[in-house]
Amino acid sequence: MNRLFLDVHALQTVPPSNLNRDDTGAPKSAVYGGVPRSRVSSQAWKRATRSYFEKQDLLDPGELGVRTKKVAEVLAARITAVDPALDEAAALLLAATVIQTATGSKIEPPKRKADAAKDGDDGPAPESKYLMFLSSRQLDGLAALAVDGAADIKAYLQDKANKARAKEIANTRHSVDIALFGRMVADSADFNVDAAVQVAHAISVHRVDTESDYYTAVDDKNSVEETGAGMIGTVDFNSATLYRYAALNVHQLAGNLGGGLRDDEARSTPVRRAVEAFVQSFLESLPTGKINTFGHHTVPDAVIVKLRTTRPMSYVAAFEEAVTGTGGYLREAVGRLAEYVPDVEQKYGDEGTTVSWVLRVGPATEKLSGLGTEQDRIEDLVRSVGQAVAERLDKPA
């Protein structure tokens, strides 16, 4: 298969906010180029990207998965949907047994909750020890298998063919989010899926110092005789112009998706659908930390997307020396990219096969206009990228 890498770069300014907190409640930070920067972890933006798929209906629910420790409850609900005659307890037992056989991971009631339920209460539902990521199609397949063996599920799964079938269901036809972001099961390495996407921690292109907001809240029912706030507190925040970067290994994505999510479509079709959904979701999504406090709903002002055959290439080094603009950071950051990208591409890139697109907002981003084919709207960018990926995948190696 042709090697294909999709690089997505973005400059995005966020106002006072706390998108991603550390263990003290302060915005995450990092030192880069010897100065403190604002940082948003890759985990935070991956979560936002995955959630955006469903929130914006970018993908059919059947193409998505569920990542949870409560996988037995999720599967039990599907089992009772297939066979309503099974009660909840029977469905949970079937679900736990099938998942344990299929994945090799223990599915059992959490010990602490089980101890707390000894006084006559119903015990807790069984859970997996780790977050379990299964696609909708995998869950449907396991539910059908469980119902088929419901009469004696342990004896049913002792049959080699049925056991192999359970493992096959759980490890084929991955959902788009599993194919993109991967799956790790500590107890069963052969059940893992290598991620096709690598997301960098977003960092500010300039120095950032965290500030603290002292706030008070008024008690609406407070009598006139009583003074003072009903509640006081502080919340840490900062503002930043972030450089964001993600690298999508397209041929890995195609391998993870396998033959496709639908039986009647070409191999490149589900890959194109997944790539388009990822590009739009990564660019438009936003971590929601303290969103009700800060309302930091911004989108990137500058986007560069490159489809290449050599290797992924981040442009973060353009900001190793921190931007120091006094009237805003975006214009100078754009200038840095406009100088750095052609230089590094000429030295290390593959200009002959690389395809580039630019999406930009406002006069401060004009210097990017020569770095790729300009797109008028996000929809045009997404469609152009998807079409190029499909054409490259369909081209003979």
Disulfide bonds with the S-S distance in Angstrom:
none
